[in-house]
Every structure is written in structure tokens, then in C-alpha cells.
Amino acid sequence: PDRTEVDTEYLSRFHYTRTCGDSGEVETWDEWIEPITITARHPFGFGRCKDPHRKEYSQYFTSTVPRTGRSDVDYVLLQTGSSLHRHSHTAAGKRVVYSDSEHTALNRGKRGSGSGGNNNKHYLFDAGTSTFDSSLFWFTCGYSQRRVSFDEVFGWEMTILEPRDYWRRVPALWKPHWHFFNTPISSGISDADSPLRFIQQLASPADFVSFKLDIDHPAMEMPIALSLLTNPAITALVDEFFFELHFQCEVMTSCGWGKKVPRESHGLLLDR
């Protein structure tokens, strides 16, 4: 759809600028991202929660306001095939070649040839996956709808699952590309069961990497998230990162997070 003034005023977006080689030609474009909400949920999701503060913002719960489940993630915008192509090609359709130094720039040049040449791959890493018909179904389906398919998918789940039942749920199309570890992950980058170690060993800056972290164990999740955000060598490898950080929020207290969220964790203040 065409961009409108309302889109520009209210929707969140990344603005990209690329200068092409010796010609000095400059290209700019926007990529839309999902609405940023204070509840870290669908904007209409918390209307179904039993919240003691509900009367304080009753104006948001009128009959004209749509309602959706609190776990509805349809508002999340995934990377699209067209945007991946735009990162690796000029407006004239010529493949862009980036230098090694350009590959280190965050969120730039990741679709260029670089060390991956024309054989750049697409990886999905899901830490805290359960069975296929949970988050992995949504991710693989959502990306496919946007014309992004994965060469390899890696999933971790701590809860012991019955093997035959697990693999029965994985579609035949995906099985040759599927790797499942029914074991807890580790936060140490050098540990054998660390998702970050897998990403470092397998991916290059030219690859597309999507990483979801949701194991409901903050003591393990926080070090992984901080390592990803503070280590440039790892950050440069990950294109999209999905992580639910629990913080002190009066809305989410009665909508799934409970009242035991600390005020501070791993040096981060968690009060809203």
C-alpha cells in the first residue's frame, strides 16, 4: 500500500541510507516496524486481563475498541523478502558488494555478498520452542508469507518431550532442515549448548539470522540478551531478535507477569 501522512506521523520505522561505491549514488528507504507499546503486548491485548488498575483507564475499554488475546502477536512485523533484496541490490537490480568493515555496521550491509558470496543463508534460532505447533509454526509461516524461507532451523526446549510425538508435528517439508535439542540452553558463549555459540559458528554477516529467546528464566535470558547487545561480533550476525523482557508494569502484573519482577537485574533498571 502507498505511504500516507498518517503512517509517517504515527508508525515506527528504520530509515536506511546507502552510498554506493565510486559513483557516490545515495539511496534511502524506510522499513516499518511494529508499534511500540508500553505493555510489550498487542495494543488491544491487555483489554482481556483482570487488572485492578482497569478503572484508571476505563476510556480505553469502550465497546468500540477491538479486543484480542493477550498472546496475540499479529502486530509484530517480520523481515520481508523484498527488504532483504533491497539490502543486497541497488535500485537498478545490481548486487551490492560490501567491504569487511562495512559488514560490522549494525543493521547495514548484511545482505551484501561479503564472506558469504552469493550463497548467503537464512537461519532461524528458537530458544524455548516447545513443539512445532507453537512459536515455530508462527515464525516459519509468518516469514514464508513474506517470502523469506530458512535453510536451517534450530530449536531448544528444556521440558522433556516424547520424540515420536515431537517429530510427528514437524511438516515433512521442514524435516530435512530441522535441528532440535531437547536440553536446556546455556548462557556462556563458549558453552556447547549456547545458542550464541551456534550463531557464531554457523552464520556470517551476509546471512539472515532470526533469533527468538523465551525460556521464562530471567537468570539465563538476561546474560544472553546482554551478550548479544554488547558484543559487536555477535550483534553483527543477528538481523532480528525476539525477546520478552519482564519489567515492573502495573498492566502486566495481572496479565501474565505476576508481581515478582525485580526493580533491577544484571545492571538494568526494570521499573517503567
N, C-alpha and C positions, 0 to 999 in steps of 0.2 A: 504493500500500500504506500501511497505517497505520504511524505512527511508533512505534518501540519504545524501551525504555530503552537497549538496546544501540546503536541509531542515535545517540541523544543523547550517549552516552558516548564513542563512537569516531569518528563521522563528522564531517568538516569541513563548516562551513556559514556562510553570511552571515545575520545577524539584522537584519531591517529593522523600523524603527518610523516610522510616518507619522501626523502630526497634521493633521486635516482642517479647514481654514478656521476660520470663526467658531464652529462647533459645538464645537470642541475635541475631537472624537472621535478616539481614538487606536487605530490598527490596528497589529498586529505579526504578523510571519510569518518563517519561515526558508526559505532556499533552499540546497539541498545542493550541494556542490562535490566534485570528485573527491578521493580520498585523496592526501595529501601524502607523497611518498616521497623518500628521500634520493638515489635514483638517477635521478630525473626520468624514470622509465620505468614500465611496468606493474609492479605489485608482484610478479608472478610471472615477469616477462620476463627478468630477468638470470640465471635458472637455466640458460639455454642458452648462456651465454657461457663461453669458456675463460679463466677467471680464476685467476691464480696465488695469490690470497688465498682461494680456494674452501674450503680445509681449515679456515680460521679460523672459518667459519660454516657448517660442514657440516650442522649441525642444521636449517638452512633448506632443505636439498635432499633430504629424505626422499621416499620413494615416494608419500607421502600428499599432498605439496604439488603443486598443479596447475602445469603448465608452459605458457607461451605464448611467442610470438615476441617478440624484443626491440623490435620496432617496433609492437607491438600497442597501439592507442590506445583500445580499447573501454572502458577505465576512465574516460576523460575524459567529464565530464558537460557537455553543451552547454546553452545557454539554451533554455527551453521556451516554447511559445506561451502556456501558462497563466500563467507568471510574467510575461511581457510584458503580458498583460491585467491582471494584478494591480497592476503598476506604474502603469497608466493608468486603472484603475477602482477605485471603492470596493467594499466587500463587498456593497453594495446594487446594484452594477452601474452607478453613475453615473460618467461620465468625470471625471477629476481634471484641474484646470487649475492649472498651476504658474506662479509669477512668474519673471521672468528671473533673479533672484538665486537662486531655488531650483534653476534649471537648472544652475547652476555647481557644485552639490554633487556630489561624486563618487559614482557608483553610486546616485543618488537622483533621482527625478523625470524620468527620461529618457523615460518612456513617456507623459508628460503632453502636452497639446496644444501649449502654448508657441508658439514661432515656426512650428512645423510644422503647427499646427492638427490637423484630423482626417486630414491627408494625409501623416502621418509614414511614412517609407520604411524598408526593410530593405536594408542594403548588406553585401556580403562583399568584403574586400580580401585577396588572397593574393599575397604577395611571395615568389617561389621556388616556382612552381606546377608546372612541367613540363606534362604533358598532363592532360586532364580525368580520366582514369582513375587518377590518383594522389591527391593530397590533396584536390583539389576534389570528386572523387566522394564521398569520405568526409564532407566538410563539408556539401555540398548534401543528401546522403542523410540524414546524421545530423540536421541541422536539420529536414528535411522530416518525419522520423519524430516530431519534437517539435512539429510543426505551425508551424514557422517557415519561410517561404519568402522568397526575396530578389527585390527589384525589379531590382537590378543587381549584377553580379559583375565584379570587376576582377582580372586576373591578370597577373603579370610573370614572365618567365623569361629569363635571360641566355643559356643554351645555344640555339643556332640550331636551330629545329625546322622541318620541312617543312610548309608551310602547309596543303596539302590533307589530309595525314595528321592534323594537329592538329585541324582543324575537323571531320573525319570522326568523331572521337571525342566531340565535344560533342553531346549529345542535342538533337534538334530543338526540344524544349520549352524549352531554355535559350538557344538561339542569339539570339533577339531581345533577351535581357537580358545578353549576354556581351560583355566588352571584354578583349582580350588584347594585351599589349605584349611582343614578343619582343626585349627590350632590357634592359640592366642598370638596376637602380633606383639612386637617388641618396639620400644621407643628408641633404643640405641641404633644409630645409623649403621654401625658396623656389625650389628647382630644379624644372625641368619634369617630371623623371621621379621625383619624390619621392612615395611613397605617402601620406605625411603631408600633402603639399600637396593631393592629390586628396581626402583626407578632409575637410580644412578647407574646400575649395571646394564640396563636394557635400553634406556632412552637416550637420544641425542637432542640437542636444541632444535633440530629440524623436524623432530617428531611431534605429533599432537598427543598430549598426555592429559587425561582427566582423572582426578584423584578424589575419592569420597572417603571421609573419615567420620565414622559414627559408631563407636563401640560402647557408649554410655559409661565411660570410665575416665573421668577428667584427669586423674593422675597419670594416665597413659596418653590420653589425647593431647593434652596441653604441650608436653615436650615435643611431640611430633609436629604439631602445628607451628610452634615457635621455631623449630629447626628448619621447617620449610620456609618460613618467612624471613629468617635471619641469615640463612646460608645461601649466598648468591649462586653457588654452583648447583644447588638443588632447585632454587626458585626459578632459574632459567630453563629448567626442564619441564615444569608443570604449567600447563596453559589454563586449566580450570580446576579450582579447589573447592570442594563442598564440605563444610564443617559447621556443626551447630554448637556454638559457644554459649553455654548457660551462664546467665548473669542475673543480677538481682532486678527483677521486673515484676511489679505488682500484678500485671495482667497474667503473666505466665506462671505465677505462683500457684494458681488454681487451674492451670491449663496444661499440666503435664510435667512441670519442672520441680514442683514442691518448694518447700521453704528452707532447704538445707544448702542453698547456694552460698558459698563464702563471699566475703567482700573483696578478698584478694586471693589470687592464685598465680604462682610462678611469676610474681612481679607485676601481674596485670590487675588493675582495679576493675572489679566486676559490678560496681554499683552503676545504675543507669543515670 
